Amino acid sequence: MDIRFCNPAIFSLFISGFFVWTGCHERQELYSFSPELLSRADTTRVYMQPEEVEQLDKWGDFYVKKEPQDSLFINIYYFYPNGILRRKGKTYNNIHGFPVGLQVDYNEEGEIESIIDHEEEYPYPLEDILGIMRKENLPLHQLRRGNGMYTYDGYFRFIRWDGQTGKVLIDIYRFTGYY
């Protein structure tokens, strides 16, 4: 069937109906969590008074609270304007910042909507990589994580570890010519 001859109103109704149907279908799947994942997640609900929420940093439609500020790992809480928690998770606090551990998302009624395990792709523990970096006196703020690998990208050295095994994939010393 050629779309040029289709009534635009019927076509747009069909398309919007399709997206509504697929959205509902995905939403039903969000509520099926494995018991193991649910047991590891801190599902404690956090509420704030709307007046308290308005004093937090605003990111788009949500308000954000970070604690503690000076730690290597910080907890991040996103709130709806009505004070109900939208998301909570933990992040590695460096210049590249990446999520670690479990992230729990809530809907506007405060029910769990999704749980994301950020460690699933990285069976080799982050703490062990940090231990290696401390032993080699490498600055911890230059660690990145992505595509199943940990990466240290320093001025004089570049190291990449496999996120599954912790095996060193690349270890390059850079010489800049300056003494």
N, C-alpha and C positions, 0 to 999 in steps of 0.2 A: 504494500500500500504506500503510495506516495504521500508524504506529509504535507506537501503543498496543497493538496485537495482536502485535507482534514480540517474540520472546524476548529479554530484555535482555542475556543472556550472548552470544548470537549477534550482536546489534547492536553491542555494545561490541567484540567480536572483529573485526567487519568494520571499524569505525571505526579501531581501533588498527592493523590491517593496512594500511589506506589511508594513514595517516600514516607508517608505516614505509616503505611503497613510495615515497611522494612524497619522503621524506627521503633515501632512497638515490638516487633519480633526481636530486635537486639536488646531491648530493655528487659524482656523476660529472661534472657540468658544472663544478664548481669547479676541477677540475684542467686545464681547457682554457684556457690563457693565450695571448694573442697574443705572438709572439716579440719584438715591439717593446716591449711592456709589461714582459716578463720581462727584457729587456736593460737597461732603465732601473732596475729594482728592485735594491737592494742585498740579495742573497739570502745573504749571509754568515751562517752560523749562529753563534749565541752560546750557549755553555753555561756554567753556573756550578755549583759544588758545592752540594748541598742545604743545607749548613751556611751557605754565603755567602748563598744566596737567603733564608733565614729571617731575615737581618739587614736585609732591605729592607722598605719599606712594604708592608703587605698591603692589597689592595683586593679584597674578596670572596674568591674562591678562588685569586687570582693575587697574585704579588709584583711590585712596580713599582720600576724604577730610572730616574731622570731625570738627564740630563747635557747640557750644563753648566747649573747652576741659574740663573746670572746673565745668560744670553744672551737675545737677542730670539727666537731659535728654540731649542727644546730637543728632544733625542732622548729618546723614551720606550720602555722595554723592559718587557714583561710576561713573567714566567716562570711555568711550572708549578712546583709544589712540588718536583718531582724535579730542577730545574735546567735543563730544556730551555726554550728560548725559545718563548713563545706568540705574541707580537706585537711588532713594532717599527715605529716611525713617528716623525714629527716634528710638533711643534705650535708654533703662534705663541704665545709666552709673554707674555700680557697678561691683564687681568682677565676678558676674554671668551673667551680661549683657543680656538683652532680648529685642526683638523688641516690640515697642508700636505704636499705631496709625495706619495710613495707609502707605503702601509701594507702590510706583509707579515705574514700570519697563518700560523702553523704548527700542525700537529696534535701530539699527544703523542709521536709518533715522530720529530718534527723535520722532517717533510716539508712543503713549501709547500701550504697549504690555499686561500689566496686572496690576491689582490693588489688593492688599491683605490687608484685614482688620484684624489686629492682635488683635483687641479688641472684635471681634465677639464671641469668646469662653469665654470672661470674661465680662459679663454685669455689674458686680459690679466694680465700678471705682477704678483704681489703686490709684488715689489721696486719696480716702477714706481709703484704706489700709495704705498708707503712713501717713495719719492723725492719725490713731490708733497707729502706730508705734512711731510717735513723742510723742503722749500723754503718752505712756508707756516707753519713753526714750530708745527705741531699736535702735541700729545702722541701718541706712537705707541701708548700703552697703551689708547687708547679706540677702536681700530679693531675692527670686527666684520666677519664674512663670513657670508653665508647667502642662499639663494634666488637665486643667480646675481649677487649684488651685494656690493660692499664698502661699509661704512657707517662714517662717523666721527660719533659722537654726543657732542659736547663741550658744555660749559656755555653757551658763547656762540654756537656754530655747529653746524649739522647739514649733512653732505655725504653724498651717495649717488652711487657710481660704478657703471656697468654693468660686470659682470665679464667680458663678452665683448669690449668695445671700449675700456673705460676712460673712456668719455664721462661727463661730469658730468650726472647726472639731476636732482639737487636740490642746491642750495647756499643755505642759509637762515642769516641772522644773527639771533640772538635778543637781544632787549633786555630786561633784567630789571627796569629801573627803579632799580637801585642804582648809585650813582656813588662 
